[in-house]
Amino acid sequence: LMYPVSGVALADRDGAQQAWQWFTRHHRAISQRLRSANVRLLGAVISAAASGTLSMQHANSVAAFFREQPAPGLERSIAQIVEAIKVETRFVAKLQLELKESELL
């Protein structure tokens, strides 16, 4: 289940957004399907679906989704996913600013 999600999410920006939208629409069914499996498998699907889009808005959206739809046993993993999205978003913004500044020289 996580490999197709990862493939779509890693394809490009649109794929990452589609993976997250798919996950949010099918969250209940995915959770039901994986309920007898190790909780880390659900964590891997969440990571694959959520991690591909870099924006503060997306990070806040992921956090809000899991406040409304908790994933017991994955609270720390979800917090780390949200934090990684935020850190990577700031890093990319900093690189883009430095690149822009270097082009002005």
LINKAKA-V418879 format. One record per backbone hydrogen bond with DSSP energy under -0.5 kcal/mol. NH is the residue of the N-H (numbers start at 1). CO is the residue of the C=O. If there is no record, write none. Layout:
nh=<NH | NH>
co=<CO | CO>
This chain:
nh=<5 | 6 | 7 | 8 | 9 | 10 | 11 | 11 | 12 | 16 | 17 | 18 | 19 | 20 | 21 | 22 | 23 | 24 | 25 | 26 | 27 | 30 | 31 | 32 | 33 | 34 | 35 | 37 | 41 | 42 | 43 | 44 | 45 | 46 | 47 | 48 | 49 | 50 | 51 | 53 | 54 | 55 | 59 | 60 | 61 | 62 | 63 | 64 | 65 | 66 | 67 | 68 | 69 | 72 | 74 | 78 | 79 | 80 | 81 | 82 | 83 | 84 | 85 | 86 | 87 | 88 | 89 | 90 | 91 | 92 | 93 | 94 | 95 | 96 | 97 | 98 | 99 | 100 | 101 | 102 | 103 | 104 | 105 | 105>
co=<1 | 2 | 3 | 4 | 5 | 6 | 7 | 8 | 8 | 12 | 13 | 14 | 15 | 16 | 17 | 18 | 19 | 20 | 21 | 22 | 23 | 26 | 27 | 28 | 29 | 30 | 32 | 34 | 38 | 38 | 39 | 40 | 41 | 42 | 43 | 44 | 45 | 46 | 47 | 50 | 52 | 53 | 55 | 56 | 57 | 58 | 59 | 60 | 61 | 62 | 63 | 64 | 65 | 70 | 71 | 74 | 75 | 76 | 77 | 78 | 79 | 80 | 81 | 82 | 83 | 84 | 85 | 86 | 87 | 88 | 89 | 90 | 91 | 92 | 93 | 94 | 95 | 96 | 97 | 98 | 99 | 100 | 101 | 102>
